[in-house]
Amino acid sequence: MSGFSPEWLALREPSDHRSRDGLLAMALADVLQPKPLVRVIDLGCGTGSNIRATYAALGREQHWTLVDYDPRLLAAARATLSTWADSVAADGERLVLKKSGKTLVVGFREANLVTSLDAALGREMDLVTASALFDLCSEAFIGRFAKAVAERRAVFYTVLTYNGVQTWTPKHTADAAMANAFHAHQATDKGFGLSAGPKAPAALAAAFKACGYSVREADSPWLLSRSDQVLVDALVPGFAGAVAETGLVPEAVTDAWLSVKRHGAEVGHTDTLALPG
């Protein structure tokens, strides 16, 4: 699996939160907020950004299990959530958080989704959720994952799956070639087999429909401007580095592309809500 640093996840979190589609989040709330207790599995949890953005759509009592293969990120999630909550108490290995009148009991599970999907999911949950995960996964894994969620009759909600839309400000004549090479890099193996990349939203929708789920989608693009300059400055070399690894764009062209100072970008994402039939 590809690794991400706590610093990178913290940098992107404000843009992630504001980019989520509000109407789809409201549709999730319509389904789950009336439940007196909601049990949630958060896959690829990182530092806990997804729980911080999603908890408001759920009821007053929530039991979360945060799953990641990286113990460093699980430790960062524990620390970050403890600071974020209005109050925090320990319940064994779990945290009991109070936030805006809601009670969140949070457990942490180290698991590899590829080799231990059933163990990562567990057996009892109302909602399986993730953020910015499935474009790293293969279409075969997505199909297997959808079947596992359907067996548990859980609601599925994921946000910020990359969908291939990408523009930079200012534009450059090499933008299209760079984007094509970036997508070729995305299709390499990130630990789940050859990644679906921008095909992931369509693969998710097809997989859950095949399991008898109803599926709703919505756009959730990053719309980055000068106020997001630190994030833009971090994206540019990462994007160019991925392009360079493919060898599909001459080094001189990549260098020329890098020589232009970017002060904005649009990065397309899709949010997906799937409900059992």
MOPEKA-V229963 format. One record per helix or strand of 2 or more residues. SS is the DSSP state (~ for helix, > for strand). FROM is the first residue (numbers start at 1). TO is the last residue. Records with the same first field share a line. If there is no record, write none. Layout:
SS = FROM-TO, FROM-TO
This chain:
~ = 6-19, 22-32, 49-57, 71-84, 117-121, 134-136, 139-151, 175-186, 197-210, 226-246, 251-258
> = 38-43, 61-68, 87-91, 94-99, 102-110, 127-131, 155-169, 194-195, 214-219, 222-224, 264-275
